[in-house]
Amino acid sequence: MTAPATAAARSYRGTHTEGRSPEELRELVSHWGAELELAPAEVIIEWAAATFGERFCITSSMGDAVLAHLAEKVVPGVDVVFLDTGYHFVETIGTRDAVQATMNVNLLTITPVQSVAEQDAAYGPELYKRDPDLCCALRKVKPLADSLARYDAWATGLRRAETHNRVIAPVIGWDAKKQKVKVSPIARWSDEQVERYIAENGVLVNPLVYDGYPSIGCAPCTRRVAPGEDPRSGRWAGTNKTECGIHS
């Protein structure tokens, strides 16, 4: 079904440097989506690396390094894209730095066009309070879309167990807005599977996870979650907002 992991790693750099058309990408999703639905996460990543070469990347918000750890085993040196919004907890930046220092990945930190100070000057301070959707669009959605322009496929850590809104997240899907293949290798993993993988492999975890923050976003828009609460209830608490827009 796929090339050996070593071949996937060899093919990652210097292959598939020219982008495929949206029609070609959709055809790949149509063919491989069902084929890989029940495949192990490593096999899914292996397929993506062998299929897209250097036009494939991993994205990480640095809540943990599970996806990066899975990817480095199959594709050493894989691009890992991290979006620094300017509002992150220091623990999140520390986790990013630890990933960069200890893992065999090519970590790319992406920043918005405007600094926080420049955004404050243009839109007024604390835009996240007055218009969180616009703030996310400026500091997350557009910067990520721009950074993904060089790729045909991107892998996310989305899991169906995280929220009802993600229950239908496909393992291999089509992102119509970005016109790219969206790969979610651990979409089927339960919370218990994630915890077991972390424990068995000594995977880096953002320390905030153990301090009541099961879902970590920008510091001004994330609060601790009480036992028994929805893990994502700490994001944009007190508003109707549940997603930043990257996955919608």
Beta strands, then each sheet from edge to edge (+ up, - down):
strand 1: 56-59
strand 2: 79-83
strand 3: 106-110
strand 4: 153-155
strand 5: 172-175
strand 6: 180-183
sheet 1: 3+ 2+ 1+ 4+ 6+ 5-
end
